[in-house]
Amino acid sequence: MQSRRRSHRASHHPVVHCGGHGRWSWACACGARGTAASGGWHGAVTAALVHQSLSPGE
């Protein structure tokens, strides 16, 4: 039986949340963070998805 070597890949699954005063931001498990400069919730989700799509290993 052959054993497979698993490669360690960073997980890039950002979480979007609303902070104080209705400010939307996102944070990723890799340590990246961002805030929505404009667009509220939609802007934060879009920025998080861009980060996820540009991150290697996903």
N, C-alpha and C positions, 0 to 999 in steps of 0.2 A: 504494500500500500504506500503510495506516495503522499507526502505531506506538502501542502501548498504554503508558500511563504506569503504572508499578508503584508502588504505595504501600508505604512502609516500615512493616512491622508488627513489633512486638516478638514474639519467639518465647517462648512460655511452655510449656516442656516440662520440668518438674521431674525431678530425678534423686534417687532415694532410696538412701541408703547407711548402712551400719552403722559407727559409729566405735568408739572405745575403750570398754571396759567394756560392750559390747553396747548402746550408746545409738544409736537410730535417728534420722536426720535427713534433711532434703531440701534441695536447692538448685536454684534456677531460673536459667536463662540471663539473666533480666532483673535478677538481683541479689538477689532475695528468698530468704530462708532460714528454716528452721524446724526445731524438734525435736519429737519425739513426747513430750508430757507424760505420756501414758499410752497403753497399747495396743501398745507396741512397734512392730513392722514395720507392722501394720495401721493404727495411729494415724498413722504417718508417711506412708503411702500415701494415706490419707484426707485428711490436711491438704494434701498436694501436689495431689491432684485438686481439692480445693476452691479452692486458689489458681489452678489452671489454668482452672477453669470461671468464676471471677470476674474473670479478667484480660481487658481489652479487646483486641480484634483477633484473637481466636481463634475 
